[in-house]
Amino acid sequence: MKLKILFVLAFLSSIILNASTMYTLSGIKKLYLVVEIGGKTVPQSYKETIMESLQSTADELKIDTKGYDPRSLAVLIGEKVYNDTTVVNIQLVVGEEVRRLDDNEKTFALTYQTFGSFSLGEDDELEDVFDDTFDNMLSKFSEQYTEENKKLEKVVINEENFASEMKYETNFDNAMKRAKKEQKNVMLVLVSNFCPWCRKFEQRVLLKEEVNAIIQKNYIPLIINREKDPFPKEFDTGFTPIVHFIDHKTQKSYKNVIGYNNKDEFTYILKTDTAVK
């Protein structure tokens, strides 16, 4: 089973090295630690040090690593040569069995991924460059795990009263009329029933005062449940949550954001929207 996991992790990580993935670390209480080193630049002796760092991080986060578990936290190290330069790639991934929504069949998936890379200059020490790169990746993992496993404060606003409390439109035509009048683009948030990512996006991102302030200033916010409320089907990708930014003149989506983005990521998206006047 361990060899199967390592093979799938290595294969998947090789084809999505430059891909952007949606992931969460919520609810992870147990992990099986794996380290695999390929190539000649990073010696096999680093395995012990890397494993110690993984174990230390897991202990700090109170993640159980005793015994085998089908959910693995793996460090995968490889290298590629570009012209005469060797680039070392480090990936930190969580791999586990999941069930497909359509047929309930089990499959293996990466549910978390972050990566770093480096090449060595003439004056660089491998240990220093490697430690800097890997420590940064572990810090990113640790920060996200800590944030996403905090106990959510009880809030009065829920999916039933979100739109009214947060001053979101719930009717597409009304939102477009208001957008035309106020000369603002529409931010359409599509959600669905029994969608934990949707609830998380509402509670941990859209409810934040600093995020809502940007939204209310620059857009006509509109939230629609794709399973209950009518809306133009050109905006329906079958995936929720999804955010469409809609031009108030053309009524066409000029940008969309698929899946959950944390507060910092979504704030950056809002602040870099060049269509906002």
Backbone torsions as a table, in degrees:
resi	resn	phi	psi	omega
1	MET	NA	-40.7	179.4
2	LYS	-61.3	-43.3	-179.9
3	LEU	-64.2	-36.8	178.3
4	LYS	-62.8	-45.1	-179.7
5	ILE	-62.1	-45.1	-178.9
6	LEU	-63.0	-41.5	-179.6
7	PHE	-63.1	-46.5	-178.2
8	VAL	-66.6	-41.8	177.8
9	LEU	-59.2	-46.7	-178.0
10	ALA	-63.9	-42.2	-178.8
11	PHE	-66.3	-50.6	-177.8
12	LEU	-63.4	-43.1	-177.4
13	SER	-65.6	-29.1	-179.8
14	SER	-70.1	-29.3	-176.5
15	ILE	-93.8	-11.5	-179.4
16	ILE	-117.6	22.1	-177.9
17	LEU	-54.5	-39.4	-178.3
18	ASN	-103.8	14.5	-178.8
19	ALA	-89.8	161.9	175.8
20	SER	-107.4	127.3	-175.7
21	THR	-123.0	154.0	173.4
22	MET	-96.6	136.4	-178.6
23	TYR	-153.6	163.5	176.3
24	THR	-144.3	153.8	176.5
25	LEU	-117.0	13.8	-179.1
26	SER	-66.4	136.2	170.7
27	GLY	77.6	6.0	178.7
28	ILE	-81.2	116.5	-178.0
29	LYS	-113.9	-17.4	-178.0
30	LYS	-142.3	140.5	-179.4
31	LEU	-144.8	149.4	173.3
32	TYR	-105.1	122.9	-173.3
33	LEU	-87.0	134.8	-178.1
34	VAL	-137.2	137.3	174.4
35	VAL	-131.9	126.8	176.7
36	GLU	-132.0	130.0	-178.4
37	ILE	-118.8	125.2	175.2
38	GLY	-118.0	160.3	-179.7
39	GLY	89.8	-178.5	-174.9
40	LYS	-108.8	-15.9	-172.9
41	THR	-71.6	-47.8	-179.6
42	VAL	-93.7	117.3	-177.0
43	PRO	-70.8	153.8	179.7
44	GLN	-61.3	-23.5	180.0
45	SER	-63.9	-16.8	178.6
46	TYR	-71.0	-16.9	-177.1
47	LYS	-54.8	-45.4	-176.7
48	GLU	-63.1	-43.5	-179.8
49	THR	-65.8	-42.6	179.5
50	ILE	-63.4	-43.3	179.3
51	MET	-62.2	-38.8	177.8
52	GLU	-63.0	-40.6	178.9
53	SER	-66.0	-42.1	176.9
54	LEU	-61.3	-44.8	-178.4
55	GLN	-64.5	-41.0	179.6
56	SER	-62.2	-43.6	179.0
57	THR	-64.2	-43.6	179.0
58	ALA	-61.6	-41.3	179.0
59	ASP	-63.2	-42.3	178.9
60	GLU	-62.3	-36.0	-178.6
61	LEU	-87.8	-0.7	-179.4
62	LYS	61.5	40.5	175.2
63	ILE	-96.4	128.2	-179.1
64	ASP	-75.3	125.9	178.9
65	THR	-121.5	12.6	-177.9
66	LYS	-77.9	133.0	177.5
67	GLY	73.5	-178.1	-178.6
68	TYR	-85.0	146.9	174.5
69	ASP	-144.4	140.9	-179.7
70	PRO	-67.2	-13.7	175.4
71	ARG	-95.5	120.6	-174.0
72	SER	-113.0	141.2	166.6
73	LEU	-105.4	112.8	-171.1
74	ALA	-121.5	141.4	169.5
75	VAL	-107.7	119.8	-178.1
76	LEU	-117.3	121.6	-176.0
77	ILE	-118.5	128.7	177.1
78	GLY	-142.7	-178.8	179.3
79	GLU	-151.1	154.2	176.1
80	LYS	-136.2	149.9	-180.0
81	VAL	-107.2	123.5	176.5
82	TYR	-115.5	113.3	-171.0
83	ASN	57.2	-115.1	178.7
84	ASP	-109.0	12.6	-176.8
85	THR	-107.7	127.7	176.7
86	THR	-94.3	123.1	178.8
87	VAL	-108.0	124.3	178.1
88	VAL	-93.2	126.3	178.4
89	ASN	-107.0	131.5	177.0
90	ILE	-119.4	129.2	176.7
91	GLN	-122.6	137.1	175.1
92	LEU	-117.2	113.6	-172.4
93	VAL	-133.7	152.7	168.2
94	VAL	-111.0	124.1	178.8
95	GLY	-120.2	140.0	-177.2
96	GLU	-160.0	164.8	174.0
97	GLU	-79.9	134.7	176.2
98	VAL	-132.3	165.9	178.1
99	ARG	-109.0	135.5	177.5
100	ARG	-71.3	142.7	-178.6
101	LEU	-69.7	-32.7	-173.5
102	ASP	-78.3	-40.8	-176.7
103	ASP	-122.3	2.4	177.1
104	ASN	63.5	16.2	178.9
105	GLU	-80.5	146.0	178.0
106	LYS	-76.0	142.6	173.5
107	THR	-146.3	166.2	179.8
108	PHE	-103.5	133.7	-175.4
109	ALA	-141.9	153.6	169.1
110	LEU	-87.9	118.9	-178.9
111	THR	-104.8	0.4	172.4
112	TYR	-155.3	143.1	177.5
113	GLN	-155.6	132.0	165.9
114	THR	-142.7	153.0	-176.8
115	PHE	-146.8	158.0	176.4
116	GLY	-141.4	163.3	178.7
117	SER	-151.1	158.9	178.2
118	PHE	-159.0	158.6	170.2
119	SER	-127.9	151.4	-176.1
120	LEU	-94.3	127.8	172.2
121	GLY	-85.6	177.0	-176.6
122	GLU	-61.2	-34.5	-175.6
123	ASP	-100.4	6.6	-177.0
124	ASP	-85.3	141.0	172.0
125	GLU	-97.2	128.6	-177.4
126	LEU	-53.9	-46.2	-176.5
127	GLU	-59.5	-42.6	-178.1
128	ASP	-67.1	-47.4	-177.8
129	VAL	-66.5	-42.5	179.4
130	PHE	-63.0	-47.9	-178.4
131	ASP	-60.4	-42.6	179.8
132	ASP	-61.2	-44.9	-177.8
133	THR	-67.5	-48.6	-176.3
134	PHE	-69.5	-39.2	178.5
135	ASP	-61.8	-38.5	178.0
136	ASN	-63.8	-39.3	178.7
137	MET	-66.8	-43.0	178.4
138	LEU	-64.5	-37.7	178.5
139	SER	-63.9	-41.5	178.3
140	LYS	-61.9	-43.9	177.8
141	PHE	-61.4	-47.6	-177.0
142	SER	-63.5	-42.9	179.9
143	GLU	-63.9	-43.2	-180.0
144	GLN	-67.1	-41.4	179.7
145	TYR	-61.1	-45.2	-179.1
146	THR	-62.2	-44.4	-178.4
147	GLU	-65.3	-43.9	-172.5
148	GLU	-81.7	-11.7	178.2
149	ASN	-108.1	11.6	172.0
150	LYS	-67.3	148.4	173.6
151	LYS	-71.9	122.9	178.5
152	LEU	-67.4	133.7	175.2
153	GLU	-66.8	144.3	177.4
154	LYS	-66.7	127.8	179.9
155	VAL	-120.6	148.4	179.6
156	VAL	-72.9	-33.4	-176.9
157	ILE	-77.6	127.0	177.5
158	ASN	-132.7	-172.2	-176.1
159	GLU	-64.4	-22.9	-178.4
160	GLU	-76.1	-37.2	-176.0
161	ASN	-115.9	11.8	-176.8
162	PHE	-56.3	-50.6	-174.3
163	ALA	-60.6	-47.0	-177.0
164	SER	-68.9	-40.9	-178.2
165	GLU	-71.6	-34.0	-176.6
166	MET	-96.6	2.4	177.0
167	LYS	63.4	47.7	174.5
168	TYR	-100.3	141.5	170.9
169	GLU	-71.7	154.8	177.9
170	THR	-125.2	0.9	-179.9
171	ASN	-120.5	123.8	-174.1
172	PHE	-60.7	-48.2	-176.9
173	ASP	-62.8	-41.9	179.0
174	ASN	-64.0	-39.5	179.6
175	ALA	-64.3	-40.8	-179.5
176	MET	-69.3	-36.2	176.4
177	LYS	-63.5	-44.3	179.2
178	ARG	-65.7	-38.2	179.7
179	ALA	-62.8	-42.6	178.9
180	LYS	-63.9	-40.5	-178.9
181	LYS	-68.3	-42.2	-175.1
182	GLU	-92.7	-3.1	179.3
183	GLN	58.0	45.7	176.9
184	LYS	-124.9	149.2	173.3
185	ASN	-77.4	161.0	-178.9
186	VAL	-100.1	136.2	171.4
187	MET	-105.7	103.7	-178.2
188	LEU	-95.5	121.7	176.1
189	VAL	-106.6	114.5	177.1
190	LEU	-96.2	126.3	179.1
191	VAL	-126.7	178.4	178.4
192	SER	-150.3	169.3	177.5
193	ASN	-68.7	149.9	174.5
194	PHE	53.1	40.9	-178.7
195	CYS	-114.2	97.1	-177.6
196	PRO	-62.3	-32.0	178.2
197	TRP	-65.7	-36.3	179.4
198	CYS	-64.7	-46.6	-179.6
199	ARG	-63.5	-40.2	179.7
200	LYS	-64.3	-41.6	179.0
201	PHE	-63.7	-40.5	178.2
202	GLU	-64.9	-49.4	-171.9
203	GLN	-75.5	-39.2	-172.2
204	ARG	-97.9	-10.8	-177.6
205	VAL	-124.8	-65.2	-173.6
206	LEU	-65.1	-26.9	179.4
207	LEU	-76.3	-17.1	-177.4
208	LYS	-66.5	133.4	-175.0
209	GLU	-57.9	-43.2	-176.6
210	GLU	-67.5	-33.9	177.8
211	VAL	-71.6	-47.5	-178.6
212	ASN	-62.8	-32.9	179.5
213	ALA	-62.7	-42.5	178.9
214	ILE	-66.1	-42.8	-178.5
215	ILE	-62.6	-49.0	-176.8
216	GLN	-66.1	-31.2	-179.8
217	LYS	-73.4	-39.7	-168.7
218	ASN	-105.7	-16.1	-173.2
219	TYR	-136.2	166.3	163.7
220	ILE	-96.6	105.2	-177.0
221	PRO	-78.0	136.7	-176.6
222	LEU	-137.7	127.7	176.5
223	ILE	-122.6	132.2	-175.8
224	ILE	-135.6	133.4	172.2
225	ASN	-85.8	112.7	-173.6
226	ARG	-64.1	-16.8	-179.0
227	GLU	-91.1	-11.2	-174.8
228	LYS	-125.8	-35.1	-169.6
229	ASP	-107.8	144.0	179.7
230	PRO	-73.8	146.8	175.6
231	PHE	-167.7	159.2	179.6
232	PRO	-59.9	125.8	-173.5
233	LYS	-69.3	-9.8	176.4
234	GLU	-65.0	-18.2	179.7
235	PHE	-93.5	-1.0	-175.5
236	ASP	-93.8	112.1	177.4
237	THR	-99.1	-4.7	-176.5
238	GLY	82.6	3.4	-176.9
239	PHE	-122.7	138.0	175.6
240	THR	-136.3	149.8	-4.0
241	PRO	-77.1	154.1	171.4
242	ILE	-141.2	139.1	179.5
243	VAL	-113.6	123.0	174.6
244	HIS	-105.4	134.4	171.4
245	PHE	-101.7	116.4	-169.2
246	ILE	-112.0	127.1	178.3
247	ASP	-67.1	130.8	-175.5
248	HIS	-71.3	-17.3	179.1
249	LYS	-88.5	-48.1	-174.9
250	THR	-90.7	-18.5	-174.9
251	GLN	60.7	27.9	177.2
252	LYS	-112.6	148.5	177.8
253	SER	-74.2	124.1	178.1
254	TYR	-101.7	-7.9	176.5
255	LYS	-164.7	144.6	173.4
256	ASN	-136.7	153.8	-179.7
257	VAL	-123.9	112.6	-174.9
258	ILE	-95.0	131.6	174.0
259	GLY	83.5	-174.6	-176.4
260	TYR	-79.4	131.3	170.0
261	ASN	-123.7	137.4	-179.1
262	ASN	-72.2	177.3	-172.7
263	LYS	-58.2	-47.2	-177.7
264	ASP	-65.3	-42.2	-179.7
265	GLU	-63.9	-44.2	-177.5
266	PHE	-71.7	-35.7	176.4
267	THR	-61.0	-41.3	177.6
268	TYR	-62.0	-42.3	178.7
269	ILE	-60.1	-44.1	180.0
270	LEU	-64.8	-44.3	-175.5
271	LYS	-71.8	-21.4	-178.4
272	THR	-103.6	14.1	177.4
273	ASP	-74.0	104.4	-175.1
274	THR	-72.3	-11.9	179.7
275	ALA	-81.5	-9.2	178.1
276	VAL	-81.1	128.9	-178.7
277	LYS	-79.0	NA	NA
